[in-house]
Amino acid sequence: MIKNRQELFSLHWTCASLAGLAFLAGCASTPSTTQKTTGWIKDEVADSYVFGYPLVLMGVARDAAVGTDPGQAPVNTLRHAQALPPIGAANPLQPSLDTLDSTGWLDVGSEPVIVSLPDSHGRYVDARVLDMWTNVVWSTSSQFATRAAGIKAQTIAFVGPGWQGDLPKGVTRVAVPTRNAWVSVRIQSNGTRDLTAVRKLQHAIRVAPLSVYAGDTRSAQISPPRSNAADAAAMAASGTPAARVAALDANGFFSRLAQALPDNPPMPADPHALKILSDFGVTPGDPVKLPNAPEAVAAGLADGHERVVTPPSNLLSGNGWSWFGDGVGNYGPDYAMRAYAAATQPGIGTKDDEVRAVVTQDSDGHALNGANRYVIHFAPNQLPPVRGFWSITAYTKDGALGESAPARLAVGDRNGVRRNRDGSLDVTVSSVRSRSGNWLPAPRTDLQLVLRLYAPKPQATDGSWQPPAVVRQ
């Protein structure tokens, strides 16, 4: 049975309301510091960690991606993936085998940044821009309402707060509430033989500050992102941005949050959140001064760690799968959902962009393992509802591609899946080759399956559709 209950964030203040995080609730009166025990420190640190997690994560991801070293790109440029992701845990969480991605970080603090996309001639393209709080400020999803796939040529100007000026004719204006933003353009790939066509589209994408786009070679100088020496050791460590954030101590985490806030004010605006932060020594732009209560601070940090990876109750679920519903990508005050989405599916778009349903257990509640054989049976009226396409990929339980080459494969409606005579469809999952035409190779270990719906239809996120169970044979 599908669960779709609005998440009511756990509140630690007795005067808080039951809607959203305590930051939004406000208090008629706040007890003085002398009246409080260290329990308030633990609670406020934990709630503030959940609140600030997306901004800190995006900052860490930006700092790791911006530069001139291999694998990096300067601000206001794109880095193009040239091949399908290699096997190994160094890849992003749950890397897609269906698309080649072009990603970059925009700095709109001095002037707008112009992004030009080419006509994809019917090929599926998903482009989106997220602010530093992981809200989607623009995407191509609206174009899928009337088209099965593909986009037309278009030019968009991403404009930062306070900028006044005129844009070139034919350029669409999109407001960005934060100084930085993350842009992702994903182009459908049909395998290695198709890479030349994908790269041609990639190279036709243009990103430039307005002054450069307009032909002024004296473009505004973009200052590099501000760094923080306090967490230098954590940033030097290997791993995903999420792993690097998890390695930060309380001082490192809240120092990054304090440094990021002046350029990236809370979205939505939340003065009470800033007041709570200031209560325990975190002020935008200033060095942090955490309370002299290390045990309470550490306990709050540990609680925050746990809460950002705990599925909220308004996550959709059915037959063992879980996925985001209507609120994804534009979270408002639902800080629990926002933090969980950032931690588990970084860069996820809106309900109209993409759905990623994840399952780790079979229909009997046992952990999925590639040593077993499973079947996923889609009834004729149960196929994934999409305007684009869909696929299923097997990963290790940590979200990495398996160590065996066959684990690179995905099964979906764009790579020759075979239907049964009645229109139904069966997908067989196992590390051992199956005679089934729809065999999905799996890692030889505990695993998770990710069902991706590109340009999903409304029933994929309104609770009226759910993926079928994974049944062990």
C-alpha angles and dihedrals in degrees: 000000000000117000115210107160119149109252112247104199116231108259124208100187117082091215094055123109123235097248119096124323121340088252090074096043100067125198131251088221132002118218114243119255091253090058094053129085124213087269090084089057093056092047097046093045090052094047092045091050090056090045096049100035098097093050093048091045092051091048092052091047091050094049091050093049103040117083144062100275121109109288092023135095133197119254116281093027133093131238111212123210106227100192142015113288116276122240117270146076094271089080122094116275111286097354114210120244092190101067144033111230131218111194138173147154122250126209110201096167096106104027141343120287118224121217118191120193124194128227105273093203094228098318113131112257125175115191124176141163123210127195120227091271089058095251113142108241095178139001141162092244094106089063091063092065090082102019131061094217144334133055136242123237111281142162124215130188115210106207125197128218116293099010114143121190148089127284127214117270115275095022117126115225119224121180118225115198095202132057093240131042136179120233125198128183114185119191121194114247125198096201137288094313089060098053096097092060091046093050090051089058092045092055091051091062113100128200121179141143113260094254091055092044089052092050101257107139089194092078121174115275112246114214114221120254113279112256131207121219092201092076099033092116092053093047090051091056119098122249141072123316088256090056090049092051091048088054093057118104119224094269092049094047097047092041089059090046092050092049093049098047100076092060095033111040118194117286111238096030107257118177091173091059090054090048091054090049091051090051089070099035107275113127124167111263096003133102111267121250106194119194119270091251105101096172093053092045092049091048091051091049091051090049090050091051090054096045097053090059097041112102110244117232094246091063109115115244138175138154090003095306124114130197142157122272136201098316098060117117095017104055106167108186094341093113094164092059092042094053093044092050092049092049099045106027107021113197094018113163132213128297088269095051105054145333122212112190114191130198129181101169136058125235090277093054096254122136114263113249129179091227088073131066120239135181127207109199117199112195115220091260094040102066114128108280106234142149089202119030141288139223142177122222130185120222137172115269087265093057098256128128114261123259094245120083096234089061087073090073125099128196120220149126092280096058105055106278113181122229126212120246092265092053095258122127133217126201117195117207121197143120088235116076113259128207087228113112089225099055116159110199112223135197114265091245141053107318149178129223123218120200110198122200112193113205092357123205119243095262089065091069107023095071098254095107133045135176117256123257123271104241123198113225 
